[in-house]
Amino acid sequence: MADDTTDKPAMPPAPPPGSAGELIPVNIEDEMRRSYLDYSMSVIIGRALPDVRDGLKPVHRRVLFAMNDLGNTHNRAYKKSARVVGDVIGKYHPHGDSSVYEAMVRLAQEWSLRYLLVDGQGNFGSVDGDSPAAMRYTEVRMDRLAEDLLADIEKETVDFGPNYDDSLEEPLVLPSKFPNLLVNGSSGIAVGMTTNIPPHNMTEVISGTLHLIDNPECTVRDLMEFITGPDFPTAAIITGREGILRAYETGRGIITTRARTEIETTKKGDRESLIVTELPYQVNKARLIEKIAELVREKKVEGISDIRDESDRQGMRIVIELKRDAIAQVVLNNLFSMTSLETTFGAVMLAIDGGQPRTLNLKEMLDRFVAHRRDVVTRRSRYELRKALARMHIVEGLLVAQDLIDLVVSLIRASRDPDEARWGLMNILSPTLYERERFKDLQRIDPAQAKAQMELLVSRARSEEPSYQGLAHKYEGAGFSEEQSQNILEMRLQRLTGLQREELFRELVALARDIIRLQDILANERSLLGVIKAELMEIRERYGDKRRTEITGAVDDLTNEDLIAEETMVVTLSHTGYVKRSPLSEYRAQKRGGRGKTGAATKEDDFVTKVFVASTHAYIMPITTKGKLYSLKVHQIPQASRTSRGKAIVNLVQFGEGERLAQVLVTRDFPENRYVFFVTKKGVVKRTDLSAFANVRASGLIALGIDEGDELVGVMITDGTKDILLSTATGMSIRFPEEEVRSMGRQAYGVKGITLEEGDEVVGADVVENDAAILTVTENGYGKRTQESEYRQQGRGGKGIIDIKTTERNGRVVGLVQVKEADEVMLVTNGGMLIRMKVKEISVIGRNTQGVRLIALENGEEKVMALSKLPESEASEYEEGGGEEGGGEASAPGESASGESPAAEAAPESASESSGDAAPASEEPPSEG
């Protein structure tokens, strides 16, 4: 019966436990974790991060070592880059050729490295981001500085390890004679960490290292006396030291860098240009220009008419031409805020230290370098000592052989082969030598005579170098050592000449000195550090240069103010609290007695009460009726036309309940030894340090205490040494030294400044300057100038003297201001009219007079409410003839108290700005009483 079973393949036997074919179950999470950690550590240690000792990543170290192997040094011919790259990837670096070539190219780019390590010939790219030529077209060789990184590598100074296929050995670190990690910096991204170390100046870094060697307990701040900050190859400007200090102390910091720019004016003088000559580190010039052009197209930056790159072999030059009306500093500030003309360098001082990545501060980095150099110099000294002792042993043998030359020659001639001759030399002083048949006829040497000759050699050597210890090898009863014997056999006959013998002797003396020096280095820490310092000073002398990157004081972050042109503005405040600003250019100068221009549109129950002139960057500090002070910048006030109403100040400053605006303090900054002088309607005065108002919170702060029914009429900034002049509504005034008012706290109420008559009140105050004039203005538009010398100094609190006659024609006084001949002033009425006039057209007359007409008022209800002096920089040329704004009738001849007859006629600019001629003004002659 046939067998119907189907043949089945036999199952393979199970592999024995632990064999290669055994299947081992593994948790995938554990395997992924282990594999990822292995990979990440490989990237961190083997590719991305530099070693703290030589400052190089493995690829850069391998490139330099391969060039050293090729003999591709600075004083030899260039070699093709492809040749070097081929050696690197074939012997040491198992990665792509492009990555190796890019790493080598960076070592040759003067805008990437502060001190070049590779000398390149050909196209190695540009600061515009252009790619280098292919490696087959470029040539390289080591720069001289790179050779100092590799110096003494053949003297067992560093550890070597197997390359990727165990066929060769490569250095695990280079000896590095200088702190390359700080000098050239480094950047790299590993797995989960990054490094970004800025380059530094060689001279500074080595000076700091020398200081650390001499003062091991010094601090980071001590080292910063020598290492002031990064020194980028592209120069530029570092703004502020806080980021540098943080990076040096903690290993991390943000360093702000700016391009170096200049402002040039065209030959015609009608335009300006921004010239960029240095860019921040790692900024692409071509992309920067494209970015600026894009901002101009999108109208994000105004005022630029053209941009071009004029860079050449002489250096970088980017020209940004501006429009005629553009303000260069404002355009530049906008470019700083929107482009890479200003960048931040995020310093991360991360490096491989002891096989682990560590974030180090400045001192720790230099400490690691000094420790590395101590190890290198120690290992080099041991190697050189071993070689020197071995060489001295040979030289001694050659010199002794020359003293026994006859026997040596006879012995060699009698020998059958070199081995026998070597044996003979090793037993040349032994009796056994002559027991051999071949050498029994040799002339015997008297051991005593040989010893005397050896002692003569030792004595002569000690006379040259007392530290010489004598012959280390004992020749008694034997002969030369095996090494000595071999060298004697290899010695040329020319060594037997007297000159050659003298040369050997000199070498013996030099070796003795070297041995003593090396033994001292190995035994004495101070000597060891002295060698390190000497080598560092040699490097500094050879490669040290001046700092390129300038470090300036901190530049605060750009605010809206930096992007706003500084311009003089006229700020007007109305009775009901509306405020606005308008360019001063809208108010052209008019002749005395003119009608003026509309300065603000007001409601029927509102009128302008205050006007002052200030820069857009100045602080305006409103002070309320309750004595609280608030703060905002002039540019924060909405700009409006002359005829607009403005915006309620309560929408800009959050006044407290029941508060209304009383006065305004205007200042640009808050220097020491400056004071704020307050004057109230009831004649109370007070002086407080200006610095007390430097930091004003949003809710305001108390500036002074005010009695019920009193209010603030004037605030001034003084230096503490001047006289104060107060003026009252009835034409009285008093002048007294401000020292009579002591400096008080913010909440103080003050002291009496003037004693007032019934119904009188203080309406103005000013700080008196020598050789100036006091301009007093009344509500009916009259005024005069009087020399300050006519206001004699009195004691504080008196009744004062007459300032101006307050008649029915003049009305009450509205204020005074101190002026000079070249000044201009502005008057404002309750109807919103403003007039700007030159001071020199206002008569200079005595105190007890009525003055001349300054502004023609529309009717009996319109009154002058305030006056303000304009800054000298805003003085304009007087405009005469047809088309002048706001004409008014001039005073008749003979009516001026000063004898002047100024004309002030001009046609109105528009019907709304002129409503007929004003009536002539009559003036009384000057008189006292």
Buried (B, 14 or more C-beta within 10 A) or exposed (E): EEEEEEEEEEEEEEEEEEEEEEEEEEEEEEEEEEEEEEEBBEBBBEBBBBBBBBBBBBBBBBBBBBBBBBEBBEEEEBBBBBBBBBBBBEBBBEBEBEBBBBBBBBBBBEBBBBBBBBBBBBBBBBBEEEEBBEBEEBBBBBBBBBBBBBBBBEBBBBEEEEBEEEEEEBBBBBBBBBBBBBBBBBBBEBBEBBBBBBBBBBBBBBBBBBBBBEEEEBEBEBBBEBBBBBBBBBBBBBBBBEBBBBBBBBBBBBBBBBBBBEEEEEEEEEBBBBBBBBBBBBBBBEEBBEBBBEBBEEEEBBBBEEBEBEBEEEEBBBBBBBEEEBBBBBBBBBBBBBBBBBBEBBBBBBBBBEEEBBBBBBBBBBBBBBEBBBBBBBBBBBBBBEBBBEBBBBBBBBBBBBBBBEBBEBBBEBBEEEEBBBBBBBBBBBEEBEEBEEBEEBEEBEBEEBEEBBEEBBEBBBEBBEEBEEBEBEBEEBBBBEEBBBBBBEBEEEBEEEEBBEEBBEBBBBBBBBBBBBBBBBEEEEBBBBBBBEBBBBBBEEBBEEBBBBBEEEBEEBEEBBBBBBBBBBBBBBBBBBBBBBBBEBBBBBBBBBBBBBBBBBEEEBBBBBBBBBBBBBBBBBBBBBBBBBBBBBBBBEBBBBBBBBBEBBEBBEBEEEBBBBBBBBBEEBEEEBBBBBBBBBBBBBBBBBBBBEEBEEEBBEBBBBEEEBBBBBBBBBEBEBBBBBBBBBBBBBBBBBEBBEBBEBEBBBBBBBEBEEEBBBBBBBBBEEEBBBBBBBBBBBBBBBBBEBBEEBEBBBEBBBBBBBEEBBBBBBBBBBBBEEBBBBBBBBBBBBBBBBBBBBBBBBBBBBBBBBBBBBEEEBBBBBBBBBEEEBBBEBEEEEEBBBBBBBBEEEBBBBEBEBEBBBEBBEEEBBEEEBEEBEBBEBEEE
